[in-house]
Amino acid sequence: MYDLLHACIGLCQRNTPRLNPEESESHWFKLLDSFCDPLMDSYVEERAYERKNYFGVLAESADSQLDKDTYKSSWKISKSRNGDILRKLLSQFIKEIVEGMI
């Protein structure tokens, strides 16, 4: 995972000078969001998500939902000790992304 993160940061850094500022910013923030979303969603109960899907509350088709969430992570972090470790790891990754953006 660490090597993949550094490859993504390197890709963004190499392409930033050749892209217009909006495109460059978009790439950086998609990368950053992919690590921030699991942290932000970590306090949401997983069962609420399962109930929504089970009862078919989501009215959109799977294809249109896939298009919207192409860059969104579907990870969930539990509140267990392992969840705490994962939160710390993701926080470290976010720090490295932000440093790469600078």
Steps between C-alpha positions, in 0.01 A plus 500: 500500500785734590669447162169558320448824692846625404442403137176702499668799664783482247253482212318809624828687556630416151177605331431818698725724284343389172135523609295811549456586870138372517593160356799467726296594805231252402751212485658590832168530678366174357806329645459679832126422514567130446680496836281755682163341419559183705598712801195720468267203456657293775246607759200400291348167595560234240160349569321816386671462163408133478135572588478770232627260236287208622172688489580666168477857620758603246297589193789547260629220285834341580656645184412862575613455860829355377555805279447737792718304740783409265754673722333436834626233728269230629712415805354505845712527812381321811529647847720212616870521581576406139279790393712736711814373331343544156390855589858588601635347180254690282585820688867444422416443133296821493795687648726368225251596229475855635880526518516380139247764398722772643 
